[in-house]
Amino acid sequence: MSNRLQGESSPYLRQHADNPVDWYPWGEEALCQARDRDRPIFLSIGYSACHWCHVMAHESFEDPAVAAFLNEHFVSIKVDREERPDLDQVYMAAVQAMTGGGGWPLSVFLTPDGYPFYGGTYFPPQPRYGLPSFLQVLQAVAEAWQHRRQELLSGGRRLVEALRQQELAPADRGGGELEPATLHSAYHLLRQSFDPHHGGWDGAPKFPQPSVLEFLLRYHHLTGQAGALEMVTRTLEAMARGGIYDQVGGGFHRYAVDERWLVPHFEKMLYDNAQLARLYLHAWQVTGSDLFRAIAQETLDYVLRDMSDPAGGFYSTQDADSEGQEGKFFLWTDDQVRQVLGRDADPFLALYGVTRHGNFEGRNILTFVGPLEQRPALADARRRLLAARQQRVPPGRDEKVLTSWNGLMLAAFAEAARAWDRADYRLAAERNGRFLLSELRGGDGRLCHTWQGGQARLNGYLEDYVYLADGLLELYQTTFEPGWYRAAQELMDLTLAHFQAPDGPFFDTEDGHEALILRPRNLQDSATPSGSAVAVTSLLRLAGLSAQERYVEIAHRALAAMQPMMARYPLGFGHWLQALSYALAQPREIAIVGAPDLADTQALLDVVRRGYRPFQVVALGAPGDQPPAVPLLRDRGLVAGRATAYVCRHFACQAPVVQPEELEAQLG
C-alpha cells in the first residue's frame, strides 16, 4: 500500500511512498492530524542523494514493527530539504542547539504546534555507535509525551525563543563604517587554522569551502598578500588530485571523509559544482594554471553531459549509491583498468595510484599522484574509461530543477563563456536563463523554487531571487542583452520589497510565506552562500550598472551589521567577506559604447575581460542607443567616431578612452 507521498513531485519523497510508515508531506493536513489526534510529530528531513538517509530508510522506515509504532503514537512527516530549505533551516538549528551537532537524515520530534522538543540525526536499528536504537528513541519520546508533556511543551517554547533571539542578534553586533581591518582579521584567522599539508581547514571530514577561497583570491587581489593565494592554490591542487574530484568524469563529490581529500562522500551536488567551477576559473585567471583551467572545464562539461534537462534546467543531485553500494559506480580495480586500456594501462595505473589491493574496500578511488605536466597526456585514457564506465548501472539522479542552484550554475557558465570564448557555454547559459525566467517566474515576476516535469511549485526563497539575479548579471556581462539586466534588477527590487529586514540582513522567506515557529534568517554560509550576503553583493554590482545610490546604502547597512561576525568567524562568513571586499575596493563601473561586432569594440572588451577583475561591472551599448536600458550607458557617445570606454568609480568618471592601452592604464 502506498502512503500519501505517492503524489508528491519530490523524488526523495516518492522514494518513501511504499514505506509502511504512514507518511504525510508537510502541510496543514498533517498538522491538523497531530492536533486532532493529540499526538507528537515525527519530522524526518533528508534528500535523495543522502547515503545515510537511504540507510535509515532501509533499516527503520521499511521495518513493519518500527512503522507500526510510529503509526500508533506519532504523526510522521517526511520533508525534502532541497524543496523546503526553510523547514530544514529552522529544525536543523533546533537540533544543533539541543545536541551540539546536526546533519541528514534530520530526525526531530515536535509538538502539534510545530515546536521541537527532541531530535538527532541518524538512529540505528539496534543500539550502536553510542546511540540508542530508533525504536528505543520512539518509545522514550512516546512515554515522555504521555507522562511529562508539560515539561516537553515548556522546553520546546524556551528553545524556540532562544533561537528567535539568536536570529535577531546581528542587529546589536555591528554598525558604523566599513573597515579594512575586518578583512585583515579574517585573513589572519584563516591563516592560523589552515592545513598546510593538505589544504583546506579542519580535519576529517573536510569540505571545499568555496566562499572562503573566493574571499582569499579577492584579498590577494586587494593586498598582494602572497599567503592568501598560497592557501587557495594548495587547496585547489590537492582537491584536483584527490578522490573528491571525479578523475574520469569530471565534477566534484560533496566532501571528503578524510583530511587528505582521498575518500569522498560520493554524492554530487549541483551547488558544489557550480561554485567550484567558478572558483577554479578565477584561480586560473589569477595564476594561468593549466590544471585549474582543465578542472573548471571538465566540471562544466560534466554538468552539460550528465545534469542537464532538455528544457534548459540543471538537475539537482546524483546519488552516492548504485546497485545498493556506496561509490560502486566510481571505483576501479587494477584488472578493470587494464581491460579498458590494454597496453596503455601501466602509465595510467602508476600516475593515478591504482594498486591490486586498492585504497577503498579493495577497489581504487582514482587520485592523480604524478607530475601535473603529465596529466594532459592521459586525456584519451580518461575518455576511454569514461565510455566504459557509462555502461555501468549509474547512481540515481534527482531531476528536480531548483531555481537557486540553477542561478549558481548560470553564473558559472556565463563567466566561463566569456573567459574562454566558449559558444557552447554561452548557449547553455542563455538556454538556462530563458528557462528559469519562463518556467519558474510568474506573471507578477515572483519566483517559484522548484520545477519538475513541466510543473513549477513552492514560493521562491531569498536564495532563489538573489542567486538567480547574480547569474543574470553575469549573463548580461557576457551577452550584453539588456533583458538579462532588467530581469536581475526586477528580482532584486522584489527582494527588497518582500525579504528585507529592518536591521540590514535579509529574511530567507518572503513576507507572505507560510507562518513557521520563527521566520528563518541564516546569515552564515553553509554548503551554499548566505542568501543575505549574495543579496548584498548583487545590490553593489547592480548599483554600478543602475546608478541607484539606494542599493549601496542598503548593502552598506547590512555589511556594517555583519562586520564583527566576519572578523571573528571567517569560515562561516566567506561570502560576506567577498561582499565587504567589493565594497571597500571602490569597484569600477565600465561603460563601453560601440558596435558589438566591430574590431575596435572587441579590442576594448578584450581588455576588461582579460585576467582576474573581481571588482568591476561592465555595460556595452551601441552608439545612439538613448535612453539606454542600462543607466551606466546614459549620455555616453563615441569619441572621434571610434568605440569608447568610460571608467567610473562611485559615479565619478575618468576621461573617455578609445585605445586598448589607455583603457589598460586606467584599470591598472
Helices and strands as residue ranges (DSSP letters): H 11-14, E 24-25, H 28-37, E 41-46, H 51-56, I 57-61, H 64-73, E 75-80, H 85-99, E 106-110, E 116-120, H 134-147, H 149-168, G 169-172, H 180-193, H 210-223, H 226-241, E 255-256, E 264-265, E 268-269, H 270-287, H 290-306, E 317-318, E 321-322, E 325-326, G 328-330, H 334-341, G 342-344, H 345-351, G 372-374, G 376-378, H 379-389, E 397-398, E 401-402, H 403-420, H 423-439, E 448-452, E 455-459, H 462-479, H 482-498, H 531-546, H 549-568, G 570-572, H 574-584, E 588-593, H 599-609, E 616-621, G 631-633, E 644-649, E 652-653, H 660-667
